[in-house]
């Protein structure tokens, strides 16, 4: 007979208590290194933090290039200066705009038109003044050039350009190319022509041989009285010589025009030149007076703002003599 041996079973309530006490040392063994590591990391972090606090603090500028920082500083200064100048210019512009006079307002709507018309008149008068001055200068040059015996064609052309009315200068055109003998030249040549005039006045009209011989000898030798006892053609020629000596060429022509036809025929070349000389002197004098009158009128109109009228009415000018 076999006796079965059965161990006593462990109570179910005692098994968990034994397991809990067996795991405790294992947990402690693992927890101690972890705590040590954490403490070590804490000490190390505290040391680093303390060293960081004791070290000098660096700014952003410590990590930049000093040259670049200086250059940027100069740019900032330049920008600040330009900004200040711009602001000052704006202030001055605003002050100038405030101080600038306001455009005048006209209650009369025609005032502006009248002002514009006055300015137009002033400009027109100024142009006329310039033209009149040029005409006066040209006329004076023509008068001086025509006094001599030389041609004066270029001076006459200058006058024609500056005048608005060329009727007065028309008689001078045929004479300007060759010129006209001056008063001095006419006075010097008069005695020879006077001798021819006396000879022509005393010549006989019959056709005999003795008359022809007498006339031929009279043409070679002429005797003319110059005292107060002269009569007839001699007296007239003496009066004409006296007028020439006084510079009265027109008066001399007036006296010579009373000579007999034969004497006037002998004097015809001289009298033609003398009449042309009187024509040139009279015409150039009239042109000069007309130009100076226009200059005076233009100057007055410019000074007073009035309307200036250029030129004058057409004048009837005398014509030169051709001689033959």
C-alpha positions in Angstrom: 0.0 0.0 0.0 1.5 3.2 -1.1 1.0 6.2 0.8 0.7 9.3 -1.3 2.7 12.3 -0.1 1.3 15.6 -1.0 3.2 18.8 0.1 1.2 21.4 1.8 0.2 24.0 -0.7 1.3 27.7 -0.2 -1.5 29.9 0.6 -2.5 32.1 -2.2 -2.4 35.2 -0.1 1.3 34.8 0.8 2.7 34.6 -2.8 2.4 38.3 -3.8 4.1 39.5 -0.6 7.2 37.5 -1.3 7.4 38.7 -5.0 7.1 42.4 -3.8 10.0 42.0 -1.4 12.2 40.3 -4.0 11.9 43.1 -6.5 12.8 46.0 -4.1 16.6 45.6 -4.2 16.5 45.4 -8.0 14.6 48.7 -8.3 17.0 50.3 -5.8 20.0 49.0 -7.8 18.7 50.6 -11.0 17.5 53.9 -9.4 20.8 54.7 -7.7 22.9 55.1 -10.9 20.1 57.2 -12.4 20.0 59.5 -9.5 23.8 59.8 -9.5 23.8 60.7 -13.2 21.2 63.3 -12.7 23.1 64.8 -9.8 26.3 64.8 -11.8 24.5 66.6 -14.8 23.1 69.1 -12.4 26.5 69.9 -10.9 28.0 70.1 -14.3 25.3 72.4 -15.6 25.6 74.6 -12.5 29.3 74.9 -13.1 28.8 75.9 -16.8 26.2 78.4 -15.9 28.4 79.9 -13.2 31.3 80.2 -15.7 29.0 81.8 -18.3 27.9 84.4 -15.7 31.5 85.2 -14.8 32.6 85.5 -18.5 32.3 89.0 -20.1 29.1 89.4 -22.2 29.6 89.9 -26.0 27.3 92.0 -28.1 26.4 91.7 -31.8 29.0 94.3 -32.6 31.8 92.1 -31.1 31.1 89.6 -33.9 31.2 92.1 -36.7 34.2 93.5 -38.8 35.3 96.9 -37.3 35.9 98.3 -40.8 32.5 97.4 -41.9 31.0 98.9 -38.8 32.9 102.2 -39.4 31.8 102.3 -43.0 28.2 101.7 -42.0 28.5 104.5 -39.5 29.8 106.9 -42.1 26.9 106.0 -44.4 24.4 106.6 -41.5 26.0 110.0 -40.9 25.8 110.9 -44.6 22.2 109.8 -44.7 21.4 111.9 -41.7 23.1 114.9 -43.2 21.3 114.6 -46.5 18.0 114.2 -44.7 18.7 117.3 -42.7 19.5 119.3 -45.9 16.4 118.0 -47.6 14.3 119.1 -44.7 15.9 122.5 -44.7 15.2 122.9 -48.5 11.6 121.9 -48.0 11.3 124.5 -45.2 12.9 127.3 -47.4 10.7 126.3 -50.3 7.6 126.6 -48.2 8.8 130.0 -46.9 9.4 131.2 -50.4 6.0 130.0 -51.6 4.4 131.8 -48.7 6.4 135.0 -49.3 6.0 135.0 -53.1 3.6 137.7 -54.4 0.3 136.5 -55.6 -0.6 136.9 -59.2 -2.6 140.1 -59.6 -6.3 139.8 -60.3 -8.0 142.2 -62.5 -11.5 143.3 -61.8 -11.7 144.7 -65.4 -11.6 141.8 -67.8 -10.1 144.1 -70.5 -7.2 145.3 -68.4 -5.0 142.3 -69.4 -5.8 142.8 -73.1 -4.8 146.5 -72.8 -1.6 145.6 -71.1 -0.8 143.1 -73.8 -1.5 145.6 -76.5 0.8 148.1 -74.8 3.6 145.6 -74.7 3.1 144.9 -78.4 3.3 148.6 -79.1 6.5 149.0 -77.1 8.1 146.1 -79.0 7.0 147.6 -82.4 8.4 151.0 -81.4 11.6 149.4 -80.3 12.0 147.8 -83.7 11.2 151.1 -85.4 13.8 152.8 -83.3 16.5 150.4 -84.4 15.5 150.8 -88.0 15.4 154.6 -87.7 18.9 154.6 -86.2 20.2 152.5 -89.0 18.6 154.7 -91.6 20.1 157.8 -90.0 23.5 156.3 -89.9 23.3 155.3 -93.6 22.0 158.7 -94.6 24.8 160.5 -92.8 27.3 158.2 -94.5 25.8 159.0 -97.9 25.9 162.7 -97.4 29.5 162.6 -96.4 30.5 160.4 -99.4 28.5 162.4 -101.9 30.3 165.7 -101.0 33.3 164.5 -102.9 33.9 163.8 -106.5 34.1 160.1 -106.1 31.3 157.5 -106.8 28.9 156.8 -103.9 27.1 153.8 -105.2 27.7 151.5 -102.1 26.5 154.3 -99.7 23.4 154.8 -101.8 22.6 151.1 -101.7 22.9 151.1 -97.8 20.4 154.0 -97.7 17.9 152.2 -100.0 18.0 149.2 -97.7 17.2 151.2 -94.6 14.5 153.4 -96.1 10.9 152.4 -96.5 10.3 154.9 -99.3 13.0 155.2 -101.9 11.4 157.9 -104.1 13.9 160.5 -102.8 17.0 158.5 -103.6 15.8 157.8 -107.2 17.5 160.9 -108.7 20.8 159.9 -107.2 21.0 156.5 -109.0 22.3 157.9 -112.4 24.9 160.0 -110.6 26.2 157.6 -108.0 28.2 155.4 -110.3 30.5 158.1 -111.7 30.1 160.7 -109.0 29.7 164.5 -109.3 32.4 167.2 -109.2 32.6 168.7 -105.7 32.1 172.4 -105.1 35.8 173.0 -104.8 36.4 171.3 -108.2 33.7 173.4 -109.8 35.1 176.6 -108.3 38.5 175.8 -109.7 37.2 175.0 -113.2 34.9 178.0 -113.4 37.5 180.6 -114.6 38.2 178.6 -117.8 34.5 178.2 -118.6 33.9 181.9 -117.8 36.6 182.9 -120.4 34.8 180.7 -123.0 31.5 182.4 -122.1 32.9 185.9 -122.5 34.4 184.9 -125.9 31.1 183.5 -127.0 29.3 186.6 -125.9 31.7 189.0 -127.8 31.9 186.8 -131.0 30.5 188.4 -134.2 27.9 186.5 -136.2 29.0 187.5 -139.8 30.9 184.9 -141.8 33.7 187.1 -143.1 37.3 186.1 -143.0 38.2 188.9 -140.6 35.4 187.9 -138.3 36.4 184.3 -138.2 40.0 185.3 -137.5 38.9 187.6 -134.7 36.8 184.9 -133.1 39.7 182.4 -133.3 42.0 184.9 -131.6 39.4 185.6 -129.0 39.3 181.9 -128.2 43.0 181.9 -127.5 43.2 185.1 -125.5 40.3 186.3 -123.3 40.3 189.5 -121.3 37.7 189.9 -118.7 37.3 192.9 -116.4 37.1 192.1 -112.7 36.5 195.6 -111.3 33.2 197.2 -110.6 33.1 198.8 -114.0 32.3 195.6 -115.8 29.1 195.5 -117.8 27.1 192.9 -119.6 28.3 189.3 -119.5 31.5 190.3 -117.7 29.5 191.7 -114.9 27.4 188.6 -114.6 30.4 186.3 -114.7 32.0 188.5 -112.0 28.9 188.1 -109.8 28.8 184.4 -110.3 32.5 184.2 -109.3 31.7 186.1 -106.1 28.8 183.7 -105.3 31.2 180.7 -105.8 33.7 182.3 -103.5 31.0 182.6 -100.8 30.1 178.9 -101.3 26.7 179.8 -102.9 26.7 177.4 -105.8 22.9 177.7 -106.3 23.2 181.5 -106.4 25.9 181.4 -109.0 23.7 179.2 -111.2 20.9 181.8 -110.8 23.2 184.6 -112.0 24.6 182.5 -114.9 21.1 181.7 -116.1 20.7 185.4 -117.1 23.7 185.3 -119.5 23.1 185.4 -123.3 22.3 182.1 -124.9 25.8 182.0 -126.5 27.5 182.3 -123.2 25.2 179.7 -121.6 26.0 177.3 -124.4 29.7 177.8 -123.6 29.0 177.2 -119.9 26.7 174.2 -120.4 29.1 171.4 -119.3 30.0 173.3 -116.2 26.4 174.4 -115.4 25.3 170.8 -115.8 27.8 169.5 -113.3 26.9 172.4 -111.0 23.2 171.6 -111.2 23.9 168.0 -110.4 26.0 169.0 -107.5 23.2 171.1 -106.1 20.8 168.2 -106.7 23.1 165.7 -104.8 23.6 168.1 -101.9 20.0 169.0 -101.6 18.8 165.3 -101.9 21.3 163.9 -99.4 20.4 166.7 -97.0 16.7 165.9 -97.3 17.4 162.2 -96.8 19.4 162.9 -93.7 16.8 165.3 -92.2 14.1 162.7 -92.9 16.1 159.9 -91.3 16.8 162.0 -88.2 13.1 163.0 -88.0 12.1 159.4 -88.0 14.7 158.6 -85.4 13.4 161.4 -83.1 9.8 160.3 -83.6 10.7 156.6 -82.9 12.6 157.6 -79.8 9.7 159.7 -78.5 7.2 157.0 -79.2 9.3 154.4 -77.4 9.7 156.6 -74.4 6.0 157.5 -74.2 4.5 154.2 -75.4 2.7 155.9 -78.3 2.2 154.5 -81.8 5.1 155.3 -84.1 4.6 155.7 -87.9 7.5 154.8 -90.1 8.2 156.6 -93.3 6.5 159.6 -94.8 4.5 160.4 -97.9 6.1 160.1 -101.3 7.9 163.2 -102.3 8.4 164.5 -105.9 12.1 164.6 -106.3 14.0 166.6 -109.0 15.7 164.8 -111.7 19.4 165.1 -112.6 20.6 166.8 -115.7 22.4 164.7 -118.4 24.3 167.6 -119.9 23.6 166.9 -123.6 
